Amino acid sequence: MKNTLKSSGWFLVALITCPCHLVLLLPLFAGTALGSYFTEFKDVIFILMGLLFVLALFMGWRKLDPERKNETKKDTTTHDCCSMERFKS
């Protein structure tokens, strides 16, 4: 349940920071200091929001299925038939 809430939060951040939504956010910030900064430095804001968008999507998918990480760890463990630890006990 906790991971579902965390992944939903990351996906919400991804939805807000999607660079294509910047066109919709600019009128909301019109007349504010943040709006003037967005208007002045559009290119920088597009790049930063794009990077934050990709990071939020990655973190959301990662929090959505944490058991998968544990399964891959178990699958990659190799067993050596000639290991000395096997014969010590």
C-alpha positions in Angstrom: 0.0 0.0 0.0 2.8 2.4 0.9 4.6 1.7 -2.4 1.4 2.3 -4.3 1.0 5.7 -2.7 4.7 6.6 -3.3 4.4 5.5 -7.0 1.2 7.6 -7.4 3.0 10.6 -6.0 5.9 10.2 -8.4 3.4 9.8 -11.3 1.6 13.0 -10.2 5.0 14.8 -10.2 5.6 13.4 -13.7 2.2 14.6 -14.9 2.8 18.1 -13.6 6.4 18.4 -14.9 5.8 17.0 -18.3 7.3 19.6 -20.7 4.3 19.5 -23.0 2.2 20.8 -20.1 4.4 23.9 -19.7 2.2 25.7 -22.3 -0.7 25.1 -19.9 1.2 26.1 -16.8 2.5 29.5 -18.1 -1.0 31.2 -18.1 -1.5 29.9 -14.5 1.7 31.7 -13.3 1.1 34.9 -15.3 1.7 38.0 -13.3 3.9 36.2 -10.7 7.7 36.1 -10.3 7.7 32.4 -11.2 5.7 33.2 -14.4 8.2 35.8 -15.5 11.1 33.5 -14.8 9.4 30.7 -16.9 8.8 33.2 -19.7 12.3 34.5 -19.7 14.1 31.2 -19.5 11.8 28.8 -21.5 14.6 26.7 -22.9 16.2 26.0 -19.5 12.8 25.3 -18.0 11.9 22.8 -20.8 15.2 21.0 -20.2 14.9 20.9 -16.4 11.2 19.8 -16.5 12.1 17.2 -19.1 14.8 15.7 -16.8 12.5 15.9 -13.8 9.7 14.2 -15.8 12.0 11.3 -16.8 13.2 10.9 -13.2 9.7 10.9 -11.8 8.6 8.3 -14.4 11.6 6.1 -13.5 11.0 6.4 -9.8 7.2 5.8 -10.1 7.8 2.6 -12.1 10.5 1.5 -9.6 8.2 2.0 -6.6 5.3 0.4 -8.3 6.9 -3.1 -8.3 9.7 -3.5 -5.7 9.3 -7.3 -5.5 10.7 -7.5 -9.0 14.1 -6.2 -7.8 14.3 -8.9 -5.2 13.4 -11.6 -7.7 16.1 -10.6 -10.0 18.7 -10.7 -7.2 17.7 -14.3 -6.4 17.8 -15.3 -10.1 21.3 -13.9 -10.6 22.8 -15.8 -7.7 25.0 -18.6 -9.1 25.7 -21.8 -7.3 29.1 -23.2 -7.6 29.2 -27.0 -7.2 32.9 -26.9 -6.4 32.7 -24.2 -3.7 34.8 -24.9 -0.6 32.0 -23.5 1.6 29.8 -26.4 0.6 32.3 -28.8 2.0 33.1 -27.0 5.2 29.9 -27.8 7.0 
